[in-house]
Amino acid sequence: MNNCKVCGKDDLFTACTGSDVCSVCTQKFFGGGSASKVKIRAVRARLGLEDGEFFQMDHGAEAARMLGRA
Ligand SMILES: [Zn+2]
Protein backbone atom coordinates (compact mmCIF):
# COMPACT_ATOMS: atom_id res chain seq x y z
CA MET A 1 0.00 0.00 0.00
CA ASN A 2 1.25 3.42 -0.96
CA ASN A 3 0.36 6.17 1.48
CA CYS A 4 0.21 9.86 0.72
CA LYS A 5 3.49 11.53 1.63
CA VAL A 6 1.69 14.67 2.77
CA CYS A 7 -1.30 13.49 4.80
CA GLY A 8 -0.38 9.83 5.36
CA LYS A 9 -3.66 8.48 4.01
CA ASP A 10 -4.13 6.16 1.08
CA ASP A 11 -6.88 6.41 -1.50
CA LEU A 12 -7.72 5.07 -4.93
CA PHE A 13 -5.28 7.51 -6.46
CA THR A 14 -2.25 6.30 -4.52
CA ALA A 15 -3.40 2.70 -4.84
CA CYS A 16 -4.09 2.72 -8.58
CA THR A 17 -1.48 5.12 -9.93
CA GLY A 18 1.30 4.53 -7.42
CA SER A 19 1.33 8.27 -6.80
CA ASP A 20 3.17 9.47 -3.70
CA VAL A 21 0.34 11.89 -2.98
CA CYS A 22 -3.40 11.26 -2.63
CA SER A 23 -5.96 12.89 -4.93
CA VAL A 24 -7.03 15.51 -2.38
CA CYS A 25 -3.46 16.61 -1.64
CA THR A 26 -2.65 16.62 -5.36
CA GLN A 27 -5.43 19.15 -5.90
CA LYS A 28 -4.86 21.09 -2.71
CA PHE A 29 -1.07 21.41 -2.69
CA PHE A 30 0.18 20.62 -6.19
CA GLY A 31 -2.44 22.30 -8.35
CA GLY A 32 -3.42 18.96 -9.83
CA GLY A 33 0.07 18.47 -11.27
CA SER A 34 2.60 15.78 -10.55
CA ALA A 35 4.16 15.70 -7.12
CA SER A 36 7.88 15.18 -7.43
CA LYS A 37 10.02 14.31 -4.42
CA VAL A 38 11.36 17.87 -4.39
CA LYS A 39 7.88 19.41 -4.52
CA ILE A 40 6.66 17.07 -1.79
CA ARG A 41 9.55 18.16 0.43
CA ALA A 42 8.76 21.82 -0.26
CA VAL A 43 5.08 21.38 0.56
CA ARG A 44 5.88 19.47 3.73
CA ALA A 45 8.29 22.22 4.79
CA ARG A 46 5.66 24.89 4.07
CA LEU A 47 3.18 23.01 6.26
CA GLY A 48 5.77 22.72 9.02
CA LEU A 49 5.67 18.93 9.05
CA GLU A 50 8.46 17.08 10.83
CA ASP A 51 9.68 13.71 9.59
CA GLY A 52 7.01 11.14 10.33
CA GLU A 53 4.33 13.80 10.77
CA PHE A 54 1.42 14.11 8.38
CA PHE A 55 -1.00 16.90 7.58
CA GLN A 56 -4.34 16.41 9.31
CA MET A 57 -7.48 17.17 7.36
CA ASP A 58 -10.99 16.00 6.68
CA HIS A 59 -10.73 14.37 3.27
CA GLY A 60 -14.46 14.20 2.65
CA ALA A 61 -14.92 17.88 3.44
CA GLU A 62 -11.92 18.88 1.33
CA ALA A 63 -13.15 16.86 -1.64
CA ALA A 64 -16.64 18.35 -1.33
CA ARG A 65 -15.23 21.89 -1.17
CA MET A 66 -13.12 21.29 -4.30
CA LEU A 67 -16.18 20.08 -6.11
CA GLY A 68 -18.08 23.17 -5.00
CA ARG A 69 -20.50 21.23 -2.85
CA ALA A 70 -19.59 22.58 0.57
ZN1 LIG B 1 -2.87 13.31 0.98
N, CA, C, O and the ligand as a Tripos MOL2 file, in Angstrom:
@<TRIPOS>MOLECULE
protein
  281   279    71     0     0
PROTEIN
NO_CHARGES

@<TRIPOS>ATOM
      1 N           0.8440   -1.2070    0.0000 N.3       1 MET1
      2 CA          0.0000    0.0000    0.0000 C.3       1 MET1
      3 C           0.8700    1.2430    0.0000 C.2       1 MET1
      4 O           1.8430    1.3430    0.7480 O.2       1 MET1
      5 N           0.5100    2.1650   -0.8310 N.am      2 ASN2
      6 CA          1.2450    3.4160   -0.9600 C.3       2 ASN2
      7 C           0.4610    4.5160   -0.2470 C.2       2 ASN2
      8 O          -0.6740    4.8160   -0.6190 O.2       2 ASN2
      9 N           1.0600    5.1060    0.7640 N.am      3 ASN3
     10 CA          0.3610    6.1700    1.4830 C.3       3 ASN3
     11 C           0.8150    7.5390    1.0100 C.2       3 ASN3
     12 O           1.9560    7.7250    0.5870 O.2       3 ASN3
     13 N          -0.0900    8.4810    1.0900 N.am      4 CYS4
     14 CA          0.2090    9.8580    0.7190 C.3       4 CYS4
     15 C           1.3600   10.3940    1.5690 C.2       4 CYS4
     16 O           1.3730   10.2340    2.7890 O.2       4 CYS4
     17 N           2.3240   11.0300    0.9060 N.am      5 LYS5
     18 CA          3.4920   11.5280    1.6340 C.3       5 LYS5
     19 C           3.2040   12.8430    2.3460 C.2       5 LYS5
     20 O           4.0390   13.3340    3.1060 O.2       5 LYS5
     21 N           2.0340   13.4110    2.1060 N.am      6 VAL6
     22 CA          1.6910   14.6690    2.7700 C.3       6 VAL6
     23 C           0.7640   14.4240    3.9580 C.2       6 VAL6
     24 O           1.0180   14.9090    5.0610 O.2       6 VAL6
     25 N          -0.3230   13.6630    3.7260 N.am      7 CYS7
     26 CA         -1.2970   13.4860    4.8020 C.3       7 CYS7
     27 C          -1.2670   12.0810    5.4110 C.2       7 CYS7
     28 O          -1.9000   11.8340    6.4370 O.2       7 CYS7
     29 N          -0.5310   11.1610    4.7780 N.am      8 GLY8
     30 CA         -0.3820    9.8350    5.3630 C.3       8 GLY8
     31 C          -1.5050    8.8720    5.0640 C.2       8 GLY8
     32 O          -1.4580    7.7110    5.4700 O.2       8 GLY8
     33 N          -2.5410    9.3550    4.3390 N.am      9 LYS9
     34 CA         -3.6630    8.4820    4.0060 C.3       9 LYS9
     35 C          -3.4030    7.7860    2.6700 C.2       9 LYS9
     36 O          -2.5280    8.1900    1.9050 O.2       9 LYS9
     37 N          -4.1720    6.7460    2.4080 N.am     10 ASP10
     38 CA         -4.1300    6.1610    1.0840 C.3      10 ASP10
     39 C          -5.5160    6.2890    0.4760 C.2      10 ASP10
     40 O          -6.5130    6.2870    1.1980 O.2      10 ASP10
     41 N          -5.5860    6.3990   -0.8180 N.am     11 ASP11
     42 CA         -6.8810    6.4140   -1.4960 C.3      11 ASP11
     43 C          -6.7330    5.7250   -2.8400 C.2      11 ASP11
     44 O          -5.6770    5.1680   -3.1400 O.2      11 ASP11
     45 N          -7.7680    5.7560   -3.6390 N.am     12 LEU12
     46 CA         -7.7190    5.0670   -4.9280 C.3      12 LEU12
     47 C          -6.5840    5.5900   -5.7890 C.2      12 LEU12
     48 O          -5.9820    4.8510   -6.5680 O.2      12 LEU12
     49 N          -6.3000    6.8780   -5.6370 N.am     13 PHE13
     50 CA         -5.2810    7.5070   -6.4570 C.3      13 PHE13
     51 C          -3.8970    6.9300   -6.1540 C.2      13 PHE13
     52 O          -3.1610    6.5510   -7.0650 O.2      13 PHE13
     53 N          -3.5520    6.8670   -4.8700 N.am     14 THR14
     54 CA         -2.2540    6.2980   -4.5170 C.3      14 THR14
     55 C          -2.2230    4.8060   -4.8160 C.2      14 THR14
     56 O          -1.1880    4.2690   -5.2110 O.2      14 THR14
     57 N          -3.3550    4.1380   -4.6290 N.am     15 ALA15
     58 CA         -3.4000    2.6950   -4.8410 C.3      15 ALA15
     59 C          -3.3080    2.3390   -6.3290 C.2      15 ALA15
     60 O          -2.6250    1.3840   -6.6970 O.2      15 ALA15
     61 N          -3.9860    3.0960   -7.1700 N.am     16 CYS16
     62 CA         -4.0880    2.7250   -8.5840 C.3      16 CYS16
     63 C          -2.9740    3.3120   -9.4430 C.2      16 CYS16
     64 O          -2.5640    2.6990  -10.4290 O.2      16 CYS16
     65 N          -2.4830    4.4880   -9.0800 N.am     17 THR17
     66 CA         -1.4780    5.1170   -9.9320 C.3      17 THR17
     67 C          -0.0790    5.0120   -9.3370 C.2      17 THR17
     68 O           0.9100    5.3130  -10.0050 O.2      17 THR17
     69 N          -0.0010    4.5780   -8.0640 N.am     18 GLY18
     70 CA          1.3020    4.5290   -7.4200 C.3      18 GLY18
     71 C           1.8270    5.9110   -7.1000 C.2      18 GLY18
     72 O           3.0150    6.0880   -6.8330 O.2      18 GLY18
     73 N           0.9260    6.9030   -7.1280 N.am     19 SER19
     74 CA          1.3280    8.2680   -6.8010 C.3      19 SER19
     75 C           1.7770    8.3550   -5.3460 C.2      19 SER19
     76 O           1.2840    7.6170   -4.4940 O.2      19 SER19
     77 N           2.7070    9.2520   -5.0680 N.am     20 ASP20
     78 CA          3.1690    9.4660   -3.6970 C.3      20 ASP20
     79 C           2.2420   10.3750   -2.9230 C.2      20 ASP20
     80 O           2.4220   10.5810   -1.7230 O.2      20 ASP20
     81 N           1.2380   10.9270   -3.6150 N.am     21 VAL21
     82 CA          0.3410   11.8910   -2.9780 C.3      21 VAL21
     83 C          -1.0990   11.5220   -3.3330 C.2      21 VAL21
     84 O          -1.3770   11.1430   -4.4710 O.2      21 VAL21
     85 N          -2.0100   11.6300   -2.3730 N.am     22 CYS22
     86 CA         -3.4010   11.2640   -2.6270 C.3      22 CYS22
     87 C          -4.0820   12.3150   -3.5180 C.2      22 CYS22
     88 O          -3.5270   13.3860   -3.7660 O.2      22 CYS22
     89 N          -5.2700   11.9960   -3.9850 N.am     23 SER23
     90 CA         -5.9610   12.8890   -4.9330 C.3      23 SER23
     91 C          -6.2710   14.2380   -4.3060 C.2      23 SER23
     92 O          -6.1380   15.2710   -4.9630 O.2      23 SER23
     93 N          -6.6840   14.2410   -3.0390 N.am     24 VAL24
     94 CA         -7.0340   15.5060   -2.3820 C.3      24 VAL24
     95 C          -5.7950   16.3900   -2.2450 C.2      24 VAL24
     96 O          -5.8510   17.5840   -2.5380 O.2      24 VAL24
     97 N          -4.6840   15.8150   -1.8050 N.am     25 CYS25
     98 CA         -3.4590   16.6060   -1.6420 C.3      25 CYS25
     99 C          -2.9240   17.0560   -3.0000 C.2      25 CYS25
    100 O          -2.3670   18.1480   -3.1130 O.2      25 CYS25
    101 N          -3.0880   16.2270   -4.0290 N.am     26 THR26
    102 CA         -2.6500   16.6220   -5.3630 C.3      26 THR26
    103 C          -3.3470   17.8950   -5.7900 C.2      26 THR26
    104 O          -2.7200   18.8060   -6.3300 O.2      26 THR26
    105 N          -4.6620   17.9560   -5.5450 N.am     27 GLN27
    106 CA         -5.4280   19.1480   -5.9040 C.3      27 GLN27
    107 C          -5.0980   20.3210   -4.9910 C.2      27 GLN27
    108 O          -4.9500   21.4550   -5.4460 O.2      27 GLN27
    109 N          -4.9870   20.0370   -3.7070 N.am     28 LYS28
    110 CA         -4.8640   21.0930   -2.7100 C.3      28 LYS28
    111 C          -3.4670   21.7220   -2.7230 C.2      28 LYS28
    112 O          -3.3370   22.9390   -2.5980 O.2      28 LYS28
    113 N          -2.4410   20.9140   -2.8700 N.am     29 PHE29
    114 CA         -1.0710   21.4150   -2.6870 C.3      29 PHE29
    115 C          -0.2450   21.4430   -3.9700 C.2      29 PHE29
    116 O           0.7680   22.1400   -4.0310 O.2      29 PHE29
    117 N          -0.6540   20.7090   -4.9790 N.am     30 PHE30
    118 CA          0.1760   20.6190   -6.1860 C.3      30 PHE30
    119 C          -0.5640   21.0910   -7.4370 C.2      30 PHE30
    120 O          -0.1120   20.8630   -8.5600 O.2      30 PHE30
    121 N          -1.6930   21.7440   -7.2340 N.am     31 GLY31
    122 CA         -2.4370   22.3000   -8.3530 C.3      31 GLY31
    123 C          -2.8620   21.2630   -9.3790 C.2      31 GLY31
    124 O          -3.0600   21.5820  -10.5520 O.2      31 GLY31
    125 N          -3.0000   20.0320   -8.9350 N.am     32 GLY32
    126 CA         -3.4190   18.9590   -9.8280 C.3      32 GLY32
    127 C          -2.2780   18.3820  -10.6500 C.2      32 GLY32
    128 O          -2.4730   17.4270  -11.4010 O.2      32 GLY32
    129 N          -1.0810   18.9580  -10.5130 N.am     33 GLY33
    130 CA          0.0670   18.4660  -11.2690 C.3      33 GLY33
    131 C           0.7720   17.3400  -10.5560 C.2      33 GLY33
    132 O           0.3410   16.8880   -9.4950 O.2      33 GLY33
    133 N           1.8640   16.8920  -11.1480 N.am     34 SER34
    134 CA          2.5980   15.7840  -10.5520 C.3      34 SER34
    135 C           3.3650   16.2680   -9.3260 C.2      34 SER34
    136 O           3.8280   17.4060   -9.2620 O.2      34 SER34
    137 N           3.4800   15.3760   -8.3680 N.am     35 ALA35
    138 CA          4.1570   15.7030   -7.1190 C.3      35 ALA35
    139 C           5.5130   15.0090   -7.0970 C.2      35 ALA35
    140 O           5.6150   13.8310   -6.7570 O.2      35 ALA35
    141 N           6.5370   15.7460   -7.4600 N.am     36 SER36
    142 CA          7.8840   15.1800   -7.4280 C.3      36 SER36
    143 C           8.3800   15.1480   -5.9850 C.2      36 SER36
    144 O           7.8120   15.7920   -5.1030 O.2      36 SER36
    145 N           9.4360   14.3970   -5.7670 N.am     37 LYS37
    146 CA         10.0160   14.3070   -4.4180 C.3      37 LYS37
    147 C          10.3960   15.6980   -3.9030 C.2      37 LYS37
    148 O          10.1950   16.0130   -2.7290 O.2      37 LYS37
    149 N          10.9400   16.5170   -4.7880 N.am     38 VAL38
    150 CA         11.3610   17.8680   -4.3910 C.3      38 VAL38
    151 C          10.1550   18.7100   -4.0050 C.2      38 VAL38
    152 O          10.1790   19.4150   -2.9970 O.2      38 VAL38
    153 N           9.0990   18.6340   -4.8110 N.am     39 LYS39
    154 CA          7.8850   19.4050   -4.5150 C.3      39 LYS39
    155 C           7.2460   18.9280   -3.2180 C.2      39 LYS39
    156 O           6.7690   19.7330   -2.4180 O.2      39 LYS39
    157 N           7.2410   17.6100   -3.0170 N.am     40 ILE40
    158 CA          6.6650   17.0670   -1.7870 C.3      40 ILE40
    159 C           7.4180   17.6120   -0.5830 C.2      40 ILE40
    160 O           6.8080   17.9920    0.4170 O.2      40 ILE40
    161 N           8.7490   17.6500   -0.6770 N.am     41 ARG41
    162 CA          9.5460   18.1560    0.4330 C.3      41 ARG41
    163 C           9.2200   19.6340    0.6850 C.2      41 ARG41
    164 O           9.1170   20.0670    1.8320 O.2      41 ARG41
    165 N           9.0600   20.3970   -0.3960 N.am     42 ALA42
    166 CA          8.7640   21.8250   -0.2640 C.3      42 ALA42
    167 C           7.4010   22.0290    0.4040 C.2      42 ALA42
    168 O           7.2550   22.8760    1.2850 O.2      42 ALA42
    169 N           6.4130   21.2510   -0.0220 N.am     43 VAL43
    170 CA          5.0760   21.3770    0.5640 C.3      43 VAL43
    171 C           5.0980   20.9890    2.0380 C.2      43 VAL43
    172 O           4.5020   21.6630    2.8780 O.2      43 VAL43
    173 N           5.7870   19.9010    2.3400 N.am     44 ARG44
    174 CA          5.8770   19.4680    3.7340 C.3      44 ARG44
    175 C           6.5500   20.5380    4.5930 C.2      44 ARG44
    176 O           6.1370   20.7800    5.7270 O.2      44 ARG44
    177 N           7.5820   21.1730    4.0530 N.am     45 ALA45
    178 CA          8.2890   22.2230    4.7870 C.3      45 ALA45
    179 C           7.3560   23.4120    5.0170 C.2      45 ALA45
    180 O           7.3290   23.9980    6.0990 O.2      45 ALA45
    181 N           6.5880   23.7590    3.9710 N.am     46 ARG46
    182 CA          5.6590   24.8860    4.0720 C.3      46 ARG46
    183 C           4.5950   24.6280    5.1400 C.2      46 ARG46
    184 O           4.1460   25.5520    5.8180 O.2      46 ARG46
    185 N           4.1990   23.3660    5.2790 N.am     47 LEU47
    186 CA          3.1820   23.0060    6.2580 C.3      47 LEU47
    187 C           3.7810   22.8160    7.6460 C.2      47 LEU47
    188 O           3.0550   22.6160    8.6200 O.2      47 LEU47
    189 N           5.1080   22.8810    7.7340 N.am     48 GLY48
    190 CA          5.7680   22.7250    9.0230 C.3      48 GLY48
    191 C           5.7490   21.3090    9.5480 C.2      48 GLY48
    192 O           5.7530   21.0900   10.7590 O.2      48 GLY48
    193 N           5.7290   20.3400    8.6380 N.am     49 LEU49
    194 CA          5.6710   18.9350    9.0500 C.3      49 LEU49
    195 C           7.0670   18.3920    9.3300 C.2      49 LEU49
    196 O           7.9820   18.5380    8.5190 O.2      49 LEU49
    197 N           7.2130   17.7620   10.4960 N.am     50 GLU50
    198 CA          8.4640   17.0800   10.8260 C.3      50 GLU50
    199 C           8.4550   15.7120   10.1610 C.2      50 GLU50
    200 O           7.4130   15.2410    9.7060 O.2      50 GLU50
    201 N           9.6190   15.0780   10.1070 N.am     51 ASP51
    202 CA          9.6840   13.7140    9.5870 C.3      51 ASP51
    203 C           8.7280   12.8280   10.3750 C.2      51 ASP51
    204 O           8.7120   12.8590   11.6060 O.2      51 ASP51
    205 N           7.9410   12.0490    9.6690 N.am     52 GLY52
    206 CA          7.0150   11.1370   10.3310 C.3      52 GLY52
    207 C           5.6830   11.7810   10.7040 C.2      52 GLY52
    208 O           4.7620   11.1000   11.1560 O.2      52 GLY52
    209 N           5.5840   13.0950   10.5130 N.am     53 GLU53
    210 CA          4.3300   13.7990   10.7680 C.3      53 GLU53
    211 C           3.5580   13.9530    9.4660 C.2      53 GLU53
    212 O           4.1460   14.0790    8.3910 O.2      53 GLU53
    213 N           2.2310   13.9400    9.5750 N.am     54 PHE54
    214 CA          1.4150   14.1110    8.3800 C.3      54 PHE54
    215 C           0.3640   15.1770    8.6020 C.2      54 PHE54
    216 O          -0.1050   15.3960    9.7200 O.2      54 PHE54
    217 N           0.0050   15.8310    7.5160 N.am     55 PHE55
    218 CA         -1.0010   16.8970    7.5760 C.3      55 PHE55
    219 C          -2.3610   16.3080    7.9020 C.2      55 PHE55
    220 O          -2.8010   15.3430    7.2760 O.2      55 PHE55
    221 N          -3.0280   16.9040    8.8980 N.am     56 GLN56
    222 CA         -4.3410   16.4090    9.3100 C.3      56 GLN56
    223 C          -5.4320   17.1890    8.5970 C.2      56 GLN56
    224 O          -5.4440   18.4190    8.6290 O.2      56 GLN56
    225 N          -6.3440   16.4790    7.9570 N.am     57 MET57
    226 CA         -7.4810   17.1700    7.3550 C.3      57 MET57
    227 C          -8.6350   16.2020    7.1390 C.2      57 MET57
    228 O          -8.4690   14.9830    7.1600 O.2      57 MET57
    229 N          -9.7950   16.7810    6.9330 N.am     58 ASP58
    230 CA        -10.9940   16.0020    6.6770 C.3      58 ASP58
    231 C         -11.1170   15.7980    5.1660 C.2      58 ASP58
    232 O         -11.5120   16.7100    4.4400 O.2      58 ASP58
    233 N         -10.7820   14.6120    4.7070 N.am     59 HIS59
    234 CA        -10.7280   14.3710    3.2670 C.3      59 HIS59
    235 C         -12.0670   14.5400    2.5810 C.2      59 HIS59
    236 O         -12.1470   15.0790    1.4770 O.2      59 HIS59
    237 N         -13.1300   14.0700    3.2460 N.am     60 GLY60
    238 CA        -14.4560   14.1950    2.6510 C.3      60 GLY60
    239 C         -14.8460   15.6490    2.4680 C.2      60 GLY60
    240 O         -15.3830   16.0330    1.4290 O.2      60 GLY60
    241 N         -14.5680   16.4690    3.5030 N.am     61 ALA61
    242 CA        -14.9250   17.8840    3.4430 C.3      61 ALA61
    243 C         -14.0770   18.5960    2.3900 C.2      61 ALA61
    244 O         -14.5790   19.4480    1.6560 O.2      61 ALA61
    245 N         -12.8030   18.2480    2.3200 N.am     62 GLU62
    246 CA        -11.9170   18.8750    1.3250 C.3      62 GLU62
    247 C         -12.3850   18.5460   -0.0940 C.2      62 GLU62
    248 O         -12.4430   19.4160   -0.9630 O.2      62 GLU62
    249 N         -12.7120   17.2880   -0.3040 N.am     63 ALA63
    250 CA        -13.1530   16.8640   -1.6370 C.3      63 ALA63
    251 C         -14.4400   17.5720   -2.0150 C.2      63 ALA63
    252 O         -14.5950   18.0130   -3.1530 O.2      63 ALA63
    253 N         -15.3640   17.6850   -1.0690 N.am     64 ALA64
    254 CA        -16.6390   18.3460   -1.3300 C.3      64 ALA64
    255 C         -16.4130   19.8140   -1.6780 C.2      64 ALA64
    256 O         -17.0410   20.3470   -2.5930 O.2      64 ALA64
    257 N         -15.4980   20.4700   -0.9320 N.am     65 ARG65
    258 CA        -15.2310   21.8900   -1.1730 C.3      65 ARG65
    259 C         -14.6590   22.0810   -2.5760 C.2      65 ARG65
    260 O         -15.0340   23.0130   -3.2890 O.2      65 ARG65
    261 N         -13.7350   21.1750   -2.9690 N.am     66 MET66
    262 CA        -13.1250   21.2880   -4.2970 C.3      66 MET66
    263 C         -14.1630   21.1340   -5.4030 C.2      66 MET66
    264 O         -14.0600   21.7340   -6.4730 O.2      66 MET66
    265 N         -15.1540   20.3170   -5.1120 N.am     67 LEU67
    266 CA        -16.1820   20.0810   -6.1150 C.3      67 LEU67
    267 C         -17.2850   21.1320   -6.0380 C.2      67 LEU67
    268 O         -18.2620   21.0780   -6.7840 O.2      67 LEU67
    269 N         -17.1130   22.0920   -5.1210 N.am     68 GLY68
    270 CA        -18.0800   23.1680   -5.0000 C.3      68 GLY68
    271 C         -19.3680   22.7520   -4.3270 C.2      68 GLY68
    272 O         -20.4210   23.3410   -4.5680 O.2      68 GLY68
    273 N         -19.2880   21.7340   -3.4810 N.am     69 ARG69
    274 CA        -20.5050   21.2330   -2.8520 C.3      69 ARG69
    275 C         -20.5690   21.5480   -1.3610 C.2      69 ARG69
    276 O         -21.4960   21.1220   -0.6730 O.2      69 ARG69
    277 N         -19.5970   22.2830   -0.8710 N.am     70 ALA70
    278 CA        -19.5850   22.5840    0.5670 C.3      70 ALA70
    279 C         -20.0900   24.0220    0.8010 C.2      70 ALA70
    280 O         -20.1580   24.4740    1.9440 O.2      70 ALA70
    281 ZN         -2.8680   13.3050    0.9800 Zn       71 ZN71
@<TRIPOS>BOND
     1     1     2 1
     2     2     3 1
     3     3     4 2
     4     3     5 am
     5     5     6 1
     6     6     7 1
     7     7     8 2
     8     7     9 am
     9     9    10 1
    10    10    11 1
    11    11    12 2
    12    11    13 am
    13    13    14 1
    14    14    15 1
    15    15    16 2
    16    15    17 am
    17    17    18 1
    18    18    19 1
    19    19    20 2
    20    19    21 am
    21    21    22 1
    22    22    23 1
    23    23    24 2
    24    23    25 am
    25    25    26 1
    26    26    27 1
    27    27    28 2
    28    27    29 am
    29    29    30 1
    30    30    31 1
    31    31    32 2
    32    31    33 am
    33    33    34 1
    34    34    35 1
    35    35    36 2
    36    35    37 am
    37    37    38 1
    38    38    39 1
    39    39    40 2
    40    39    41 am
    41    41    42 1
    42    42    43 1
    43    43    44 2
    44    43    45 am
    45    45    46 1
    46    46    47 1
    47    47    48 2
    48    47    49 am
    49    49    50 1
    50    50    51 1
    51    51    52 2
    52    51    53 am
    53    53    54 1
    54    54    55 1
    55    55    56 2
    56    55    57 am
    57    57    58 1
    58    58    59 1
    59    59    60 2
    60    59    61 am
    61    61    62 1
    62    62    63 1
    63    63    64 2
    64    63    65 am
    65    65    66 1
    66    66    67 1
    67    67    68 2
    68    67    69 am
    69    69    70 1
    70    70    71 1
    71    71    72 2
    72    71    73 am
    73    73    74 1
    74    74    75 1
    75    75    76 2
    76    75    77 am
    77    77    78 1
    78    78    79 1
    79    79    80 2
    80    79    81 am
    81    81    82 1
    82    82    83 1
    83    83    84 2
    84    83    85 am
    85    85    86 1
    86    86    87 1
    87    87    88 2
    88    87    89 am
    89    89    90 1
    90    90    91 1
    91    91    92 2
    92    91    93 am
    93    93    94 1
    94    94    95 1
    95    95    96 2
    96    95    97 am
    97    97    98 1
    98    98    99 1
    99    99   100 2
   100    99   101 am
   101   101   102 1
   102   102   103 1
   103   103   104 2
   104   103   105 am
   105   105   106 1
   106   106   107 1
   107   107   108 2
   108   107   109 am
   109   109   110 1
   110   110   111 1
   111   111   112 2
   112   111   113 am
   113   113   114 1
   114   114   115 1
   115   115   116 2
   116   115   117 am
   117   117   118 1
   118   118   119 1
   119   119   120 2
   120   119   121 am
   121   121   122 1
   122   122   123 1
   123   123   124 2
   124   123   125 am
   125   125   126 1
   126   126   127 1
   127   127   128 2
   128   127   129 am
   129   129   130 1
   130   130   131 1
   131   131   132 2
   132   131   133 am
   133   133   134 1
   134   134   135 1
   135   135   136 2
   136   135   137 am
   137   137   138 1
   138   138   139 1
   139   139   140 2
   140   139   141 am
   141   141   142 1
   142   142   143 1
   143   143   144 2
   144   143   145 am
   145   145   146 1
   146   146   147 1
   147   147   148 2
   148   147   149 am
   149   149   150 1
   150   150   151 1
   151   151   152 2
   152   151   153 am
   153   153   154 1
   154   154   155 1
   155   155   156 2
   156   155   157 am
   157   157   158 1
   158   158   159 1
   159   159   160 2
   160   159   161 am
   161   161   162 1
   162   162   163 1
   163   163   164 2
   164   163   165 am
   165   165   166 1
   166   166   167 1
   167   167   168 2
   168   167   169 am
   169   169   170 1
   170   170   171 1
   171   171   172 2
   172   171   173 am
   173   173   174 1
   174   174   175 1
   175   175   176 2
   176   175   177 am
   177   177   178 1
   178   178   179 1
   179   179   180 2
   180   179   181 am
   181   181   182 1
   182   182   183 1
   183   183   184 2
   184   183   185 am
   185   185   186 1
   186   186   187 1
   187   187   188 2
   188   187   189 am
   189   189   190 1
   190   190   191 1
   191   191   192 2
   192   191   193 am
   193   193   194 1
   194   194   195 1
   195   195   196 2
   196   195   197 am
   197   197   198 1
   198   198   199 1
   199   199   200 2
   200   199   201 am
   201   201   202 1
   202   202   203 1
   203   203   204 2
   204   203   205 am
   205   205   206 1
   206   206   207 1
   207   207   208 2
   208   207   209 am
   209   209   210 1
   210   210   211 1
   211   211   212 2
   212   211   213 am
   213   213   214 1
   214   214   215 1
   215   215   216 2
   216   215   217 am
   217   217   218 1
   218   218   219 1
   219   219   220 2
   220   219   221 am
   221   221   222 1
   222   222   223 1
   223   223   224 2
   224   223   225 am
   225   225   226 1
   226   226   227 1
   227   227   228 2
   228   227   229 am
   229   229   230 1
   230   230   231 1
   231   231   232 2
   232   231   233 am
   233   233   234 1
   234   234   235 1
   235   235   236 2
   236   235   237 am
   237   237   238 1
   238   238   239 1
   239   239   240 2
   240   239   241 am
   241   241   242 1
   242   242   243 1
   243   243   244 2
   244   243   245 am
   245   245   246 1
   246   246   247 1
   247   247   248 2
   248   247   249 am
   249   249   250 1
   250   250   251 1
   251   251   252 2
   252   251   253 am
   253   253   254 1
   254   254   255 1
   255   255   256 2
   256   255   257 am
   257   257   258 1
   258   258   259 1
   259   259   260 2
   260   259   261 am
   261   261   262 1
   262   262   263 1
   263   263   264 2
   264   263   265 am
   265   265   266 1
   266   266   267 1
   267   267   268 2
   268   267   269 am
   269   269   270 1
   270   270   271 1
   271   271   272 2
   272   271   273 am
   273   273   274 1
   274   274   275 1
   275   275   276 2
   276   275   277 am
   277   277   278 1
   278   278   279 1
   279   279   280 2
@<TRIPOS>SUBSTRUCTURE
     1 MET1         2 RESIDUE 1 A MET
     2 ASN2         6 RESIDUE 1 A ASN
     3 ASN3        10 RESIDUE 1 A ASN
     4 CYS4        14 RESIDUE 1 A CYS
     5 LYS5        18 RESIDUE 1 A LYS
     6 VAL6        22 RESIDUE 1 A VAL
     7 CYS7        26 RESIDUE 1 A CYS
     8 GLY8        30 RESIDUE 1 A GLY
     9 LYS9        34 RESIDUE 1 A LYS
    10 ASP10       38 RESIDUE 1 A ASP
    11 ASP11       42 RESIDUE 1 A ASP
    12 LEU12       46 RESIDUE 1 A LEU
    13 PHE13       50 RESIDUE 1 A PHE
    14 THR14       54 RESIDUE 1 A THR
    15 ALA15       58 RESIDUE 1 A ALA
    16 CYS16       62 RESIDUE 1 A CYS
    17 THR17       66 RESIDUE 1 A THR
    18 GLY18       70 RESIDUE 1 A GLY
    19 SER19       74 RESIDUE 1 A SER
    20 ASP20       78 RESIDUE 1 A ASP
    21 VAL21       82 RESIDUE 1 A VAL
    22 CYS22       86 RESIDUE 1 A CYS
    23 SER23       90 RESIDUE 1 A SER
    24 VAL24       94 RESIDUE 1 A VAL
    25 CYS25       98 RESIDUE 1 A CYS
    26 THR26      102 RESIDUE 1 A THR
    27 GLN27      106 RESIDUE 1 A GLN
    28 LYS28      110 RESIDUE 1 A LYS
    29 PHE29      114 RESIDUE 1 A PHE
    30 PHE30      118 RESIDUE 1 A PHE
    31 GLY31      122 RESIDUE 1 A GLY
    32 GLY32      126 RESIDUE 1 A GLY
    33 GLY33      130 RESIDUE 1 A GLY
    34 SER34      134 RESIDUE 1 A SER
    35 ALA35      138 RESIDUE 1 A ALA
    36 SER36      142 RESIDUE 1 A SER
    37 LYS37      146 RESIDUE 1 A LYS
    38 VAL38      150 RESIDUE 1 A VAL
    39 LYS39      154 RESIDUE 1 A LYS
    40 ILE40      158 RESIDUE 1 A ILE
    41 ARG41      162 RESIDUE 1 A ARG
    42 ALA42      166 RESIDUE 1 A ALA
    43 VAL43      170 RESIDUE 1 A VAL
    44 ARG44      174 RESIDUE 1 A ARG
    45 ALA45      178 RESIDUE 1 A ALA
    46 ARG46      182 RESIDUE 1 A ARG
    47 LEU47      186 RESIDUE 1 A LEU
    48 GLY48      190 RESIDUE 1 A GLY
    49 LEU49      194 RESIDUE 1 A LEU
    50 GLU50      198 RESIDUE 1 A GLU
    51 ASP51      202 RESIDUE 1 A ASP
    52 GLY52      206 RESIDUE 1 A GLY
    53 GLU53      210 RESIDUE 1 A GLU
    54 PHE54      214 RESIDUE 1 A PHE
    55 PHE55      218 RESIDUE 1 A PHE
    56 GLN56      222 RESIDUE 1 A GLN
    57 MET57      226 RESIDUE 1 A MET
    58 ASP58      230 RESIDUE 1 A ASP
    59 HIS59      234 RESIDUE 1 A HIS
    60 GLY60      238 RESIDUE 1 A GLY
    61 ALA61      242 RESIDUE 1 A ALA
    62 GLU62      246 RESIDUE 1 A GLU
    63 ALA63      250 RESIDUE 1 A ALA
    64 ALA64      254 RESIDUE 1 A ALA
    65 ARG65      258 RESIDUE 1 A ARG
    66 MET66      262 RESIDUE 1 A MET
    67 LEU67      266 RESIDUE 1 A LEU
    68 GLY68      270 RESIDUE 1 A GLY
    69 ARG69      274 RESIDUE 1 A ARG
    70 ALA70      278 RESIDUE 1 A ALA
    71 ZN71       281 GROUP 0 **** ****
